[in-house]
Amino acid sequence: MEFKEYYLGELCEIKSSKRIYAKDYVNKGIPFYRSKEIIEKSKGLDISQNLYIDNKKFEEIEEKHGIPETGDLLLTSVGTLGVPYIVKNEKFYFKDGNLTWFTNFKSLLNQYYLFYWFKSKEGKGEINRVTIGSTQKALTIKNLRYLKITLPDKKNQFKIINLIQKIENKLENNKQVIANLEELSQTLFKRWFVDFEFPDENGNPYKSSGGEMVDSELGKIPKGWEIVNLNDISLKISKGTTPKKDINTESSSQNIPFLKVKDLSDFYDIKMENVQYISKNTHENLLKRSKLQPQDILLSIAGTIGRIAYVPTTLKNVNINQAIGFIRLKNNNYFLYIYNYLKQNDFQNYLTKSVVQAVQANISLKVIKEYKVLIPVNNLINDWDSHIQSLHDKIGIKKNEINQLTQLRDTLLPKLMSGEIEIPDDIEVNEDELSI
């Protein structure tokens, strides 16, 4: 496969938007995005802070200067650099300086190839090469025009895009399956342990069938249930530490995954694709306090507060930094119950009210230890486990598939883009063949 090197400015038009001022914001109208919103959209998340500009203002800009169209590409250019987003069939405008707009692609370059190139090691290296600033890093239009990109012909670009997109489609399908299973799990948990409609001895909903309720500091609860501090049922509640050195990006048998808040997803999962590592020696000695075990429950306690995940049995050795706390239960029979208990809104609201605003928002371990937990009678926890275990296992299988598919994608992408691996003309990859 033959490759040719180009400056990116030779292959497409690179520009920004017309300036929009705070006084131009309105309560309802055309969505207005900054880097923050584009990053959220690129992750498939809901927009956390909606901003709008007036329809008339938007139409004036569209007529005089044009707007991003389907297939154009935006790139975050201040703060978190180099996150690409392909514009879909949508109407919006964006903040100048925050985002750079790539449009009018020449026939030599497919925009989806550029999208994946920005995500590749080569693309990230080029972005680092042209980044300016120390306190506030940024990408300028001038420098982006001089990014160097090596391209195969259009046919091979399509073949690479096709393969990577099929992997990503499989990833998205798995994420949707997990979301559906999580929703089902949370619905069942709420019915049993929030609404107290678990099956009584006759198989009828407890509360609505006249089950006895008693007063407590948490309101009315079923008779025989207890209220304890989270610390009372935990063997250990602690957090990690960040070593002064010895953090790297190399995965090897001698290195241990070192998790940060960014590695905990909003979907109760550990993301391994961009994880950093520490040496086995640091893991065993300097950071031995935070050597994690399977079924440890993880909680982000600094910066982004309240992300929850757990250590799967497939992750034998792992450590964390100081922004992540962990809960190790005395009785692992309580694991699924407590894990789901902490995903409830009550716990998230408790954390929000307990945040200490310093240089970085944080939650103390004391706050976590003192959280009040409702403990049902033992046989009910066992019944819950028997109902929920199959759902939990299915979620675990899908998460494992996601990690393997992500690793496959991230391994293939640089090799395909460098020509180290070629896709034969007579091979077509079906999504069903990507099952792990």
N, C-alpha and C positions, 0 to 999 in steps of 0.2 A: 504494500500500500504506500503510495507516494504522498508526501506531505510538503506543503509550501508555507513559508513564514510571511505574515503580513502584520502591519500595524492595524489596530482595531479601527482606527479612523478611516482606513481605506475601504472598510467593509460595510459601514453603516453610518448613519447620522447620529451624532452624540450631542445632546443639548440638555437644557434644563427648562423649568417652567417660568412663567411670568410671576412676579412677586405678589403674594397675597398677604395683607396685613391683618392683625387681630381685629381691627374695626370692621373687616369684611366678613367676619364669621356671623352666621345666623342660626336660629334654632332649628330650622328645617330647610332642606334644599338638596344640593349636590354634595355627596361625601367629599371631604378634603383630607388627604392622607399625608402624614409625615413618615419618617423612617420607622417609628414605633408601630404604626398601623400596618405598614407594608410587611414588616417582620411577622406581625400577628397573622396577617392574611397568608403569608408564605407557609406558616405552620398549620393552617387550617383552623385557626382560633377565631372566636368572635372578637370584634373590635371593642376594646375596653373603654375607649373614650371617643365618642362620636363628635366629629367637627363637620360643619357644613358651610358652603358658600351659596349665595343667592343664585337662582336659576338664570336671571338676566345677566349677572356677572359672568357666569360660566359660558353662556351663549356668546357673549362679546369676545371672550378669550378664544372660544372655539372658532369663531369666524375669522379673527385677526391672526391668531397664532397656532391654531390647531390644538388637539388634545390627544392623549394616549389612546391608541386604537387597539383592537383585538390583535394579539400577536406581537405587539411592542414589548419591550423589556425595561423594567425599572431596576436600579441598583442602589442600595443604601450607601450613602457617601459621606456621612458624618456619624461619629460615635461607633456603633456596631457596623463595620464596613463590609461591603461585598456580598450582601444578601440579595440574590436576584429574585425577581418576580415577573412572570409572564402575564401580561394584561389579558383578561378574559372579555367576554361580551358584557361590558359594564361601563357605567358613566361615573367618572370621578375626576378630581384635579389633585395636584400634589404640591408640596412645599419646595420651593427653589433652594438649592444648597444641600438640603437633606437627601434628595434623591436625584439620580441622573437618569435621563431618558434616552433609550436606544431605539431608533426607528429607521424606516426606509432602508431595510437590509438589501444589500446587493445579492445577486444570484450565487455568489461564491459561498455565502454563509447562511446557514439555517439558524434562526433565533433560538430554537430549542437546543441546538448544539452549543451555542454561546451560553445558554442558561446552565447546562451541565458543566461546561468549561469553567465558569465562575465557581462552581462547587468543587472542582477538581484541585488536586495538589498544585498542578502547574498554574491554574488560574489564580489560586490564592497566593502563590509565590509572586506572580506578576503584580497583583494588587498591593502586596507588601512593598514591592520594589518602587512603586510610584506614589505611595502614601506620603502625605506631608503632615507636619505638626507633631508635637510631643504630648502636650497636655490634652489637646483635643485633636485627634487624628482625623484626617479628611482626604477625600479624593477630589481632584479638580478635573473639569472637563478636558482641559489641555493635556493633562497627564494621562487620562484614560484613552485619549486618542492615540497615544504612543505606547499603549500596551501591546506586547508582541504575542501573537497567537499563531500556532502552527495548525494548518487545516488539511484534512484529507479531502478528496473530491466530494461533491454533493451526494453521490450515491452512497459512499461509505459513511458520511455524516448521518444519513437517514437510517442506515443499518445499526449504527451505534445508538442513535436516539431510540429506535424501535425496541432494542433489547433492554436498555435502561428503563424505558417507560413501562415495559411489561413487568419488570421487577417492581417498579414503584406502584403499579396498579395492584399487584399482589399485596404489597405492603399496606396500601390503603384499604383493600378488602379486609385484611386481617385486623386492622385498626377498627373498622366498622363492626366486625364481629365482636371484638373485645368490648366496644362501647355498648353494644346491645346486651352482652352478657353481664357487664357491670351494672347496667340499668336494671336488669332483672334481679340481680343480686341485691341491689339497694332497695328495690321495691319489696322484696321478701323480708329483708332486714327491718325495714320500717314497719311493715305489718306486724311482725312478731315483737319487736323490742321498742318501738316508739308508740304504735297504736295499741300494743298489748293484745293483739288478736291472734296469738299463737294457739295451736290446737290444745284444748283442755283434755282431761282424761277420757272424754267421750268423743273427741275429735272435732268439737265445736269451737268457734272463735271465743277465746277466754273472756275478754271484757264485755262484749255485746251479749254474751250468754249468761251474764250475771256473776262472773268470777270476782272474788273478793279483792277489793282495792284498799290500800291503807295510805295515810298521809306520810309524807317524807319531805326532806329539804329540796327534793327535785320535783315535788308535786305528788299526785297520787300514783302509786306503783302497786303491782301485784303483791299480795301477801306472801311472805317468805323470801322476797328478794332483798339483796343487801346493797348498800351504797358504800364504796371504798374509794380511797385515793388511788390514782393510777400507780403510784409508787408501792402501795401495799401488795399489789399482785405482780410486781416487776422484780426480777433478779437484779437488773441494772438499767438505769437511765443515765446516759452520758452523752458526750459529743466528741467530735474529732479535733485534730490539731493540724496546722499546716507547717511542715518543716521549712527551715530557711533555705534549703537547697534540696537537690535530689528529686525534683519533679521533672518528668520528661514525657514524651508522646510515643515512646517505643513500646510496643506490645511484645513480650517475650516470656519465656518460662521463668526468667529471673526477676521479672517485674510484676507488681501487684496493682490492679486498678485502684485509682484514687479518686473518689467521687466528690463532686462539687454540686451546688444547688442546680446548676445548669444541666446536670446529668439526671435530675429527677423531673420527669415529665408532668404535665398537668393531668395525665391520664393514669396516675398511680403506677408508674413504670420507671425502670432504670434504663436510660438511653446510653448505650455503650459506644456509639459511633465516633464521638469526639472526646472520649474519656482520656484523662492523663494517668500517668503511672508513677509509682515509687518503687525503690528497690526492695527486695525481699528482706534485706537487713534492716532497713528503716521500718518496714512493716512489723517485723518481729521484735524490734527493740524500742526505738524512739516513739513509735506510734502504737505500741502494743495495747494501750488502753482502749483504742478504737478498732481493734481487729474484729470485724463483723462475723456473725454466724448466720446460717440459713434460718429464716423466719424472724430475724431481727426486723422490727418495724422502723422505718426511716422517716424523719420529719425535718423539713427545712425550717431553721430557726433564726436565720439572719438574711437580710436583703429581701428576697421573695419569701414570705412567710406562709407556712401551712401546706406545702407540697408533701404528699405522703406516698411511700412505696414500701416494699419489703425486699429482703434479700432472698432470691430464689435458691432452691437446692442446687441448681446448676452453677451457681457462683460460689466457689469454694473459698477463695481468698479475696478479700476486698477491704478497703479502708476509706475513711472520709475526712473531710476538712472540718474546721470549727463551725461552719455555717449549717452543718447537718447534725441533728441529734438522733439517738437511737434508743429504742425500747426493747429490752430483752425480758420476756415474761418468765415467771417462775414455772408456770404450767403451760406447755405448748398446746394443750387441749383448748386453751382460751384464745389461741392465735387468730383464727378466722373471725371470732366474735369481736375481739378488741380491734383488729385491723379494720373491720367494717364499722365499728363504733366510732373510731376516730375519723372516718370519712364523712360523718354526719355534719350537718350545718351547725349544730350546737357547739361542736368542738372548734370549728373554724371561727365562729363568732366569739368564742371564749379567747382564742388566740388573738383575734383582732383587738379586743378590748384590753389585752394584756401586753401589747407591743410597747417596747421602750424605744423612743425616738432619739437616737444618738447620731453619730456620723452615718451609721447604717441601722435601719430598723432591726430589732432583735427581740427574741423571747428567751427568758431565763429557764434553765433546767428546773428551778424551783416551781415555776408556774406549771410546767408539764407534770411534775411529780404530784402536785396538789389538785390536779383535775379530777373531779368527781365522776366515778364510773359506776353504772348500775350493773350488778351481777345477778343474773337469774339463778334459779336452782340448777344444780349440776345436770340433772337428766335433760333439762331443756337445752342446755348448751350442746350436749351430745346429739339430741334430735336435730338441732340447727346444723351441726356439722354434717350429719348424714344427708340433709337436704341440700346443703350448699357446696359440699366437697366436689361434686361432679362439675358444677359451674366453675369453681375455682381452678380445677384441673384443666378444663378446656381453655380458660383464660391463660393459664401458665403455658400451655402448649402453643397457643397463638403468639404469646410474647416471645417465646423461644424461637419460633419461626421468624418473627420480625427481626430479632437480633441476628439470626443467620442470614436472612435475606439482605439486611443492611450491610453486613460484613461482605457478602457476595458482591453487592452493588459497588461498595467502596473499594473493593479489590479489583473489580473488573474495569471501573471507569478510567483510572489513570493508564492501565495497560491498553485499553482500547484506544484512548486518545493519543497515546504515544506510538501506536502501531505495533507494540510488543505482542498483542493478540489481535488476530484478524478474524472476522466473522465470515466463514465461507459463503459463497453465493447460494449454495443449494440447501442452506440450513435456515429454517424458520423456527422461532421459539414461541411456543404456546404458553399462556399463563399457567395452565394445568401442569406443565412440565417444571414449573418453578416451585412446586410443593416440596417442602423439606421433609 
